[in-house]
Amino acid sequence: MSLAIGITAVLAVLGLAVIFGTDMSVAVVQRAVYAELDDRTLVQVVGRGHHYGDRRFPVVGIGGTVATAATALLAFLGGAPWTGPLAAAALALVIVWLVLFVGVAKPINTRFTAAAAAGEVPVDARALQARWESIIPLRAGLLGAAIALLCATLFLL
């Protein structure tokens, strides 16, 4: 059972790390870049980025989430005493991340994607981007903590 837990935990870490790295990149670098762009360029860059990201990242994110859930299930069924609770805590953090993404980020992504495709600049483009960016530190923190919990699960096997 330890091998199965280890495999799912590693797959979870790899999947979540892709999304975590993206969120960290936005938090550390891209926010500053976006602040220097004119509104039209901001809408084009952000909108086109979301166009591709929202189509390509779900496979990785869903895979990481499913692997996290599998790790928790397997850890409760046959892991060491602390592996189940650690993996379950990681899953809870991932679910909070998903709620934030679906409730805040995704609707904004959709607006920017549509505006970029239409060559339009929403009058509230800066406010939309500010709202999107306001949850990025929290999103990155949630995934960073989830990954750390999954790594702790691996250490306890």
Backbone torsions as a table, in degrees:
resi	resn	phi	psi	omega
1	MET	NA	-34.5	180.0
2	SER	-59.5	-37.7	178.7
3	LEU	-63.1	-44.5	179.4
4	ALA	-63.6	-42.5	177.7
5	ILE	-61.9	-44.4	179.9
6	GLY	-62.3	-41.7	179.6
7	ILE	-64.8	-47.1	-179.3
8	THR	-66.8	-36.2	178.8
9	ALA	-65.1	-42.7	178.2
10	VAL	-64.0	-43.6	177.4
11	LEU	-62.3	-39.4	177.3
12	ALA	-62.8	-47.0	179.6
13	VAL	-59.8	-45.3	-179.2
14	LEU	-63.0	-44.4	179.7
15	GLY	-66.0	-47.2	-179.1
16	LEU	-68.3	-30.7	-179.3
17	ALA	-63.8	-32.6	177.9
18	VAL	-63.2	-47.3	-179.3
19	ILE	-69.3	-42.2	177.5
20	PHE	-58.1	-45.8	179.5
21	GLY	-61.9	-38.0	178.0
22	THR	-65.8	-46.9	178.9
23	ASP	-61.7	-40.8	178.5
24	MET	-65.2	-40.0	178.3
25	SER	-60.1	-42.7	177.8
26	VAL	-65.2	-45.2	-177.6
27	ALA	-62.4	-40.4	-172.4
28	VAL	-91.6	-35.6	-172.6
29	VAL	-118.3	-55.4	-168.5
30	GLN	-65.6	-33.6	178.6
31	ARG	-57.2	-42.6	179.4
32	ALA	-66.4	-39.1	178.7
33	VAL	-64.5	-48.1	-178.5
34	TYR	-59.4	-34.6	-179.6
35	ALA	-64.1	-24.9	-178.5
36	GLU	-91.1	-6.4	-177.4
37	LEU	-87.4	150.3	171.6
38	ASP	-71.8	163.8	-173.3
39	ASP	-60.3	-42.6	-179.0
40	ARG	-62.4	-45.4	179.3
41	THR	-65.8	-40.8	177.1
42	LEU	-56.4	-49.3	-178.4
43	VAL	-62.6	-41.4	179.9
44	GLN	-66.2	-46.6	-177.8
45	VAL	-66.9	-49.7	-178.1
46	VAL	-67.7	-44.9	-178.8
47	GLY	-62.5	-43.9	179.1
48	ARG	-70.8	-34.6	174.9
49	GLY	-61.3	-44.4	177.9
50	HIS	-68.9	-33.3	177.2
51	HIS	-54.9	-48.9	-179.4
52	TYR	-78.3	-43.6	-178.2
53	GLY	-61.2	-42.9	-178.2
54	ASP	-70.9	-12.0	176.3
55	ARG	-99.2	-28.3	-174.0
56	ARG	-100.9	-33.2	-177.2
57	PHE	-74.3	-27.4	-178.3
58	PRO	-55.4	-36.3	179.4
59	VAL	-60.2	-45.0	-179.2
60	VAL	-69.7	-46.4	-178.5
61	GLY	-65.1	-43.1	177.8
62	ILE	-65.5	-41.7	177.3
63	GLY	-59.3	-44.4	178.5
64	GLY	-64.7	-37.9	179.2
65	THR	-68.7	-45.2	178.6
66	VAL	-63.4	-41.7	178.8
67	ALA	-65.7	-35.0	176.2
68	THR	-64.9	-45.2	178.2
69	ALA	-62.5	-41.8	179.0
70	ALA	-64.0	-39.3	178.0
71	THR	-61.1	-45.3	-179.8
72	ALA	-62.4	-46.8	-179.5
73	LEU	-60.3	-50.9	-179.1
74	LEU	-64.0	-37.2	-179.4
75	ALA	-66.5	-37.5	175.7
76	PHE	-69.0	-34.6	-177.8
77	LEU	-74.5	-33.5	-174.1
78	GLY	-155.2	21.2	-179.5
79	GLY	-94.5	-176.4	173.6
80	ALA	-68.8	164.0	-173.5
81	PRO	-53.6	-34.1	-175.7
82	TRP	-93.9	-12.0	-174.7
83	THR	-67.2	-40.0	178.9
84	GLY	-61.2	-53.5	178.9
85	PRO	-60.6	-37.2	178.6
86	LEU	-65.7	-46.5	179.7
87	ALA	-66.6	-36.9	177.5
88	ALA	-65.4	-38.7	176.9
89	ALA	-64.1	-39.8	176.9
90	ALA	-61.6	-43.6	179.2
91	LEU	-62.4	-40.9	178.3
92	ALA	-60.6	-41.5	178.3
93	LEU	-65.1	-39.7	178.0
94	VAL	-64.2	-39.2	178.7
95	ILE	-65.5	-40.7	175.8
96	VAL	-61.1	-42.5	176.7
97	TRP	-57.4	-46.1	-179.6
98	LEU	-61.8	-40.9	178.1
99	VAL	-61.4	-43.6	177.2
100	LEU	-63.7	-43.2	-179.4
101	PHE	-62.7	-51.3	-176.6
102	VAL	-67.4	-38.4	-175.5
103	GLY	-81.4	-31.0	-175.5
104	VAL	-116.4	-57.8	-171.0
105	ALA	-71.0	-47.5	-174.2
106	LYS	-58.6	-45.4	177.5
107	PRO	-61.1	-35.0	177.8
108	ILE	-70.7	-42.3	176.3
109	ASN	-54.5	-45.2	-178.6
110	THR	-62.0	-42.0	178.8
111	ARG	-63.9	-45.8	-179.5
112	PHE	-65.6	-40.2	179.2
113	THR	-61.6	-45.9	179.8
114	ALA	-65.1	-42.1	179.9
115	ALA	-64.3	-42.8	179.2
116	ALA	-63.2	-43.1	-179.5
117	ALA	-64.4	-34.6	-178.9
118	ALA	-86.9	-6.3	-177.7
119	GLY	70.7	26.6	-178.6
120	GLU	-105.3	162.1	175.2
121	VAL	-124.9	107.3	178.0
122	PRO	-60.0	142.5	-179.6
123	VAL	-63.2	-25.2	-179.4
124	ASP	-102.3	26.0	-175.8
125	ALA	-56.8	-46.1	-179.3
126	ARG	-66.1	-38.6	178.3
127	ALA	-66.6	-40.5	176.8
128	LEU	-60.7	-46.9	-178.8
129	GLN	-65.0	-39.0	178.4
130	ALA	-63.0	-40.6	178.2
131	ARG	-64.9	-43.7	179.1
132	TRP	-60.6	-46.9	-178.0
133	GLU	-69.5	-23.8	-176.7
134	SER	-63.4	-23.3	-179.6
135	ILE	-103.0	-2.2	-178.2
136	ILE	-61.8	-44.9	177.6
137	PRO	-60.0	-39.6	178.1
138	LEU	-66.3	-44.9	178.7
139	ARG	-59.4	-46.5	179.8
140	ALA	-63.4	-40.8	178.7
141	GLY	-63.6	-41.0	178.7
142	LEU	-61.7	-47.4	-179.2
143	LEU	-70.4	-36.5	176.8
144	GLY	-61.2	-43.1	178.5
145	ALA	-67.3	-40.3	178.2
146	ALA	-61.3	-43.6	178.6
147	ILE	-63.7	-41.8	178.4
148	ALA	-62.3	-39.7	177.8
149	LEU	-65.8	-39.5	176.5
150	LEU	-65.4	-37.9	176.1
151	CYS	-65.9	-38.7	176.0
152	ALA	-62.7	-37.1	176.0
153	THR	-58.8	-43.1	179.3
154	LEU	-63.1	-38.5	-179.9
155	PHE	-66.1	-28.6	-175.9
156	LEU	-89.5	-2.5	179.6
157	LEU	-69.2	NA	NA
